[in-house]
Amino acid sequence: MRPKSLNTNKQFLHRALAATLPDRKPKLKKPPGSP
């Protein structure tokens, strides 16, 4: 595993977690209604 891949995986995980969590931030990057 390359360090870059690991970093990307971490970012992807963080993004997935943020997407799974309820929208608490007033300004989210993903528009409402997106899967």
mmCIF file as Biopython writes it, N, C-alpha, C and O atoms, coordinates in Angstrom:
data_model
#
loop_
_atom_site.group_PDB
_atom_site.id
_atom_site.type_symbol
_atom_site.label_atom_id
_atom_site.label_alt_id
_atom_site.label_comp_id
_atom_site.label_asym_id
_atom_site.label_entity_id
_atom_site.label_seq_id
_atom_site.pdbx_PDB_ins_code
_atom_site.Cartn_x
_atom_site.Cartn_y
_atom_site.Cartn_z
_atom_site.occupancy
_atom_site.B_iso_or_equiv
_atom_site.auth_seq_id
_atom_site.auth_asym_id
_atom_site.pdbx_PDB_model_num
ATOM 1   N N  . MET A ? 1  ? 0.849   -1.207 0.000  1.0 0.0 1  A 1 
ATOM 2   C CA . MET A ? 1  ? 0.000   0.000  0.000  1.0 0.0 1  A 1 
ATOM 3   C C  . MET A ? 1  ? 0.881   1.252  0.000  1.0 0.0 1  A 1 
ATOM 4   O O  . MET A ? 1  ? 1.840   1.350  0.766  1.0 0.0 1  A 1 
ATOM 5   N N  . ARG A ? 2  ? 0.550   2.180  -0.846 1.0 0.0 2  A 1 
ATOM 6   C CA . ARG A ? 2  ? 1.355   3.412  -0.892 1.0 0.0 2  A 1 
ATOM 7   C C  . ARG A ? 2  ? 0.783   4.443  0.081  1.0 0.0 2  A 1 
ATOM 8   O O  . ARG A ? 2  ? -0.417  4.449  0.353  1.0 0.0 2  A 1 
ATOM 9   N N  . PRO A ? 3  ? 1.632   5.297  0.593  1.0 0.0 3  A 1 
ATOM 10  C CA . PRO A ? 3  ? 1.178   6.338  1.541  1.0 0.0 3  A 1 
ATOM 11  C C  . PRO A ? 3  ? 0.110   7.215  0.908  1.0 0.0 3  A 1 
ATOM 12  O O  . PRO A ? 3  ? -0.834  7.647  1.570  1.0 0.0 3  A 1 
ATOM 13  N N  . LYS A ? 4  ? 0.276   7.474  -0.397 1.0 0.0 4  A 1 
ATOM 14  C CA . LYS A ? 4  ? -0.703  8.307  -1.107 1.0 0.0 4  A 1 
ATOM 15  C C  . LYS A ? 4  ? -2.066  7.604  -1.097 1.0 0.0 4  A 1 
ATOM 16  O O  . LYS A ? 4  ? -3.095  8.216  -0.810 1.0 0.0 4  A 1 
ATOM 17  N N  . SER A ? 5  ? -2.048  6.322  -1.414 1.0 0.0 5  A 1 
ATOM 18  C CA . SER A ? 5  ? -3.306  5.556  -1.451 1.0 0.0 5  A 1 
ATOM 19  C C  . SER A ? 5  ? -3.960  5.596  -0.074 1.0 0.0 5  A 1 
ATOM 20  O O  . SER A ? 5  ? -5.174  5.758  0.052  1.0 0.0 5  A 1 
ATOM 21  N N  . LEU A ? 6  ? -3.133  5.444  0.949  1.0 0.0 6  A 1 
ATOM 22  C CA . LEU A ? 6  ? -3.666  5.436  2.313  1.0 0.0 6  A 1 
ATOM 23  C C  . LEU A ? 6  ? -4.317  6.783  2.616  1.0 0.0 6  A 1 
ATOM 24  O O  . LEU A ? 6  ? -5.408  6.855  3.180  1.0 0.0 6  A 1 
ATOM 25  N N  . ASN A ? 7  ? -3.611  7.856  2.222  1.0 0.0 7  A 1 
ATOM 26  C CA . ASN A ? 7  ? -4.138  9.198  2.472  1.0 0.0 7  A 1 
ATOM 27  C C  . ASN A ? 7  ? -5.482  9.351  1.760  1.0 0.0 7  A 1 
ATOM 28  O O  . ASN A ? 7  ? -6.440  9.866  2.336  1.0 0.0 7  A 1 
ATOM 29  N N  . THR A ? 8  ? -5.546  8.904  0.509  1.0 0.0 8  A 1 
ATOM 30  C CA . THR A ? 8  ? -6.795  9.024  -0.253 1.0 0.0 8  A 1 
ATOM 31  C C  . THR A ? 8  ? -7.887  8.215  0.429  1.0 0.0 8  A 1 
ATOM 32  O O  . THR A ? 8  ? -9.033  8.652  0.530  1.0 0.0 8  A 1 
ATOM 33  N N  . ASN A ? 9  ? -7.514  7.034  0.893  1.0 0.0 9  A 1 
ATOM 34  C CA . ASN A ? 9  ? -8.499  6.177  1.561  1.0 0.0 9  A 1 
ATOM 35  C C  . ASN A ? 9  ? -9.038  6.897  2.791  1.0 0.0 9  A 1 
ATOM 36  O O  . ASN A ? 9  ? -10.237 6.865  3.065  1.0 0.0 9  A 1 
ATOM 37  N N  . LYS A ? 10 ? -8.145  7.542  3.525  1.0 0.0 10 A 1 
ATOM 38  C CA . LYS A ? 10 ? -8.561  8.252  4.741  1.0 0.0 10 A 1 
ATOM 39  C C  . LYS A ? 10 ? -9.537  9.367  4.361  1.0 0.0 10 A 1 
ATOM 40  O O  . LYS A ? 10 ? -10.567 9.558  5.007  1.0 0.0 10 A 1 
ATOM 41  N N  . GLN A ? 11 ? -9.193  10.094 3.306  1.0 0.0 11 A 1 
ATOM 42  C CA . GLN A ? 11 ? -10.061 11.188 2.867  1.0 0.0 11 A 1 
ATOM 43  C C  . GLN A ? 11 ? -11.416 10.631 2.447  1.0 0.0 11 A 1 
ATOM 44  O O  . GLN A ? 11 ? -12.458 11.178 2.807  1.0 0.0 11 A 1 
ATOM 45  N N  . PHE A ? 12 ? -11.395 9.551  1.692  1.0 0.0 12 A 1 
ATOM 46  C CA . PHE A ? 12 ? -12.646 8.941  1.225  1.0 0.0 12 A 1 
ATOM 47  C C  . PHE A ? 12 ? -13.485 8.502  2.419  1.0 0.0 12 A 1 
ATOM 48  O O  . PHE A ? 12 ? -14.700 8.699  2.447  1.0 0.0 12 A 1 
ATOM 49  N N  . LEU A ? 13 ? -12.822 7.908  3.399  1.0 0.0 13 A 1 
ATOM 50  C CA . LEU A ? 13 ? -13.541 7.452  4.593  1.0 0.0 13 A 1 
ATOM 51  C C  . LEU A ? 13 ? -14.165 8.650  5.305  1.0 0.0 13 A 1 
ATOM 52  O O  . LEU A ? 13 ? -15.325 8.609  5.716  1.0 0.0 13 A 1 
ATOM 53  N N  . HIS A ? 14 ? -13.382 9.708  5.443  1.0 0.0 14 A 1 
ATOM 54  C CA . HIS A ? 14 ? -13.879 10.907 6.123  1.0 0.0 14 A 1 
ATOM 55  C C  . HIS A ? 14 ? -15.091 11.468 5.375  1.0 0.0 14 A 1 
ATOM 56  O O  . HIS A ? 14 ? -16.090 11.857 5.980  1.0 0.0 14 A 1 
ATOM 57  N N  . ARG A ? 15 ? -14.976 11.499 4.039  1.0 0.0 15 A 1 
ATOM 58  C CA . ARG A ? 15 ? -16.081 12.021 3.223  1.0 0.0 15 A 1 
ATOM 59  C C  . ARG A ? 15 ? -17.301 11.119 3.373  1.0 0.0 15 A 1 
ATOM 60  O O  . ARG A ? 15 ? -18.423 11.604 3.520  1.0 0.0 15 A 1 
ATOM 61  N N  . ALA A ? 16 ? -17.084 9.825  3.336  1.0 0.0 16 A 1 
ATOM 62  C CA . ALA A ? 16 ? -18.204 8.872  3.459  1.0 0.0 16 A 1 
ATOM 63  C C  . ALA A ? 16 ? -18.874 9.059  4.818  1.0 0.0 16 A 1 
ATOM 64  O O  . ALA A ? 16 ? -20.100 9.059  4.929  1.0 0.0 16 A 1 
ATOM 65  N N  . LEU A ? 17 ? -18.049 9.217  5.840  1.0 0.0 17 A 1 
ATOM 66  C CA . LEU A ? 17 ? -18.604 9.392  7.188  1.0 0.0 17 A 1 
ATOM 67  C C  . LEU A ? 17 ? -19.416 10.686 7.248  1.0 0.0 17 A 1 
ATOM 68  O O  . LEU A ? 17 ? -20.519 10.715 7.793  1.0 0.0 17 A 1 
ATOM 69  N N  . ALA A ? 18 ? -18.856 11.749 6.683  1.0 0.0 18 A 1 
ATOM 70  C CA . ALA A ? 18 ? -19.557 13.043 6.696  1.0 0.0 18 A 1 
ATOM 71  C C  . ALA A ? 18 ? -20.873 12.918 5.930  1.0 0.0 18 A 1 
ATOM 72  O O  . ALA A ? 18 ? -21.887 13.494 6.326  1.0 0.0 18 A 1 
ATOM 73  N N  . ALA A ? 19 ? -20.851 12.164 4.833  1.0 0.0 19 A 1 
ATOM 74  C CA . ALA A ? 19 ? -22.075 12.007 4.027  1.0 0.0 19 A 1 
ATOM 75  C C  . ALA A ? 19 ? -23.098 11.174 4.797  1.0 0.0 19 A 1 
ATOM 76  O O  . ALA A ? 19 ? -24.303 11.408 4.707  1.0 0.0 19 A 1 
ATOM 77  N N  . THR A ? 20 ? -22.595 10.196 5.555  1.0 0.0 20 A 1 
ATOM 78  C CA . THR A ? 20 ? -23.514 9.341  6.316  1.0 0.0 20 A 1 
ATOM 79  C C  . THR A ? 20 ? -24.113 10.109 7.486  1.0 0.0 20 A 1 
ATOM 80  O O  . THR A ? 20 ? -25.284 9.940  7.825  1.0 0.0 20 A 1 
ATOM 81  N N  . LEU A ? 21 ? -23.290 10.956 8.098  1.0 0.0 21 A 1 
ATOM 82  C CA . LEU A ? 21 ? -23.782 11.733 9.246  1.0 0.0 21 A 1 
ATOM 83  C C  . LEU A ? 21 ? -24.871 12.702 8.791  1.0 0.0 21 A 1 
ATOM 84  O O  . LEU A ? 21 ? -24.915 13.087 7.622  1.0 0.0 21 A 1 
ATOM 85  N N  . PRO A ? 22 ? -25.740 13.092 9.707  1.0 0.0 22 A 1 
ATOM 86  C CA . PRO A ? 22 ? -26.811 14.042 9.373  1.0 0.0 22 A 1 
ATOM 87  C C  . PRO A ? 22 ? -26.235 15.406 9.015  1.0 0.0 22 A 1 
ATOM 88  O O  . PRO A ? 22 ? -25.212 15.823 9.556  1.0 0.0 22 A 1 
ATOM 89  N N  . ASP A ? 23 ? -26.905 16.090 8.099  1.0 0.0 23 A 1 
ATOM 90  C CA . ASP A ? 23 ? -26.413 17.413 7.684  1.0 0.0 23 A 1 
ATOM 91  C C  . ASP A ? 23 ? -26.582 18.395 8.846  1.0 0.0 23 A 1 
ATOM 92  O O  . ASP A ? 23 ? -27.685 18.875 9.109  1.0 0.0 23 A 1 
ATOM 93  N N  . ARG A ? 24 ? -25.486 18.683 9.529  1.0 0.0 24 A 1 
ATOM 94  C CA . ARG A ? 24 ? -25.573 19.634 10.655 1.0 0.0 24 A 1 
ATOM 95  C C  . ARG A ? 24 ? -25.012 20.971 10.225 1.0 0.0 24 A 1 
ATOM 96  O O  . ARG A ? 24 ? -25.375 22.007 10.781 1.0 0.0 24 A 1 
ATOM 97  N N  . LYS A ? 25 ? -24.124 20.958 9.234  1.0 0.0 25 A 1 
ATOM 98  C CA . LYS A ? 25 ? -23.531 22.233 8.804  1.0 0.0 25 A 1 
ATOM 99  C C  . LYS A ? 25 ? -24.526 23.003 7.931  1.0 0.0 25 A 1 
ATOM 100 O O  . LYS A ? 25 ? -25.232 22.403 7.120  1.0 0.0 25 A 1 
ATOM 101 N N  . PRO A ? 26 ? -24.585 24.315 8.092  1.0 0.0 26 A 1 
ATOM 102 C CA . PRO A ? 26 ? -25.525 25.132 7.312  1.0 0.0 26 A 1 
ATOM 103 C C  . PRO A ? 26 ? -25.163 25.123 5.836  1.0 0.0 26 A 1 
ATOM 104 O O  . PRO A ? 26 ? -26.039 25.157 4.972  1.0 0.0 26 A 1 
ATOM 105 N N  . LYS A ? 27 ? -23.849 25.077 5.551  1.0 0.0 27 A 1 
ATOM 106 C CA . LYS A ? 27 ? -23.439 25.099 4.135  1.0 0.0 27 A 1 
ATOM 107 C C  . LYS A ? 27 ? -22.713 23.806 3.809  1.0 0.0 27 A 1 
ATOM 108 O O  . LYS A ? 27 ? -21.564 23.608 4.201  1.0 0.0 27 A 1 
ATOM 109 N N  . LEU A ? 28 ? -23.395 22.930 3.089  1.0 0.0 28 A 1 
ATOM 110 C CA . LEU A ? 28 ? -22.768 21.657 2.714  1.0 0.0 28 A 1 
ATOM 111 C C  . LEU A ? 28 ? -22.381 21.705 1.236  1.0 0.0 28 A 1 
ATOM 112 O O  . LEU A ? 28 ? -23.054 22.349 0.431  1.0 0.0 28 A 1 
ATOM 113 N N  . LYS A ? 29 ? -21.297 21.021 0.887  1.0 0.0 29 A 1 
ATOM 114 C CA . LYS A ? 29 ? -20.861 21.042 -0.510 1.0 0.0 29 A 1 
ATOM 115 C C  . LYS A ? 29 ? -21.865 20.286 -1.375 1.0 0.0 29 A 1 
ATOM 116 O O  . LYS A ? 29 ? -22.239 20.751 -2.452 1.0 0.0 29 A 1 
ATOM 117 N N  . LYS A ? 30 ? -22.301 19.116 -0.899 1.0 0.0 30 A 1 
ATOM 118 C CA . LYS A ? 30 ? -23.251 18.319 -1.707 1.0 0.0 30 A 1 
ATOM 119 C C  . LYS A ? 30 ? -24.642 18.945 -1.619 1.0 0.0 30 A 1 
ATOM 120 O O  . LYS A ? 30 ? -25.119 19.229 -0.520 1.0 0.0 30 A 1 
ATOM 121 N N  . PRO A ? 31 ? -25.290 19.161 -2.748 1.0 0.0 31 A 1 
ATOM 122 C CA . PRO A ? 31 ? -26.615 19.803 -2.771 1.0 0.0 31 A 1 
ATOM 123 C C  . PRO A ? 31 ? -27.667 18.893 -2.178 1.0 0.0 31 A 1 
ATOM 124 O O  . PRO A ? 31 ? -27.506 17.672 -2.195 1.0 0.0 31 A 1 
ATOM 125 N N  . PRO A ? 32 ? -28.746 19.460 -1.652 1.0 0.0 32 A 1 
ATOM 126 C CA . PRO A ? 32 ? -29.826 18.658 -1.057 1.0 0.0 32 A 1 
ATOM 127 C C  . PRO A ? 32 ? -30.530 17.828 -2.115 1.0 0.0 32 A 1 
ATOM 128 O O  . PRO A ? 32 ? -30.778 18.306 -3.222 1.0 0.0 32 A 1 
ATOM 129 N N  . GLY A ? 33 ? -30.851 16.583 -1.779 1.0 0.0 33 A 1 
ATOM 130 C CA . GLY A ? 33 ? -31.515 15.720 -2.758 1.0 0.0 33 A 1 
ATOM 131 C C  . GLY A ? 33 ? -30.519 14.785 -3.410 1.0 0.0 33 A 1 
ATOM 132 O O  . GLY A ? 33 ? -30.902 13.903 -4.178 1.0 0.0 33 A 1 
ATOM 133 N N  . SER A ? 34 ? -29.240 14.971 -3.108 1.0 0.0 34 A 1 
ATOM 134 C CA . SER A ? 34 ? -28.235 14.073 -3.697 1.0 0.0 34 A 1 
ATOM 135 C C  . SER A ? 34 ? -28.195 12.767 -2.903 1.0 0.0 34 A 1 
ATOM 136 O O  . SER A ? 34 ? -28.427 12.779 -1.694 1.0 0.0 34 A 1 
ATOM 137 N N  . PRO A ? 35 ? -27.909 11.656 -3.552 1.0 0.0 35 A 1 
ATOM 138 C CA . PRO A ? 35 ? -27.869 10.343 -2.861 1.0 0.0 35 A 1 
ATOM 139 C C  . PRO A ? 35 ? -26.738 10.282 -1.854 1.0 0.0 35 A 1 
ATOM 140 O O  . PRO A ? 35 ? -26.558 9.263  -1.189 1.0 0.0 35 A 1 
#
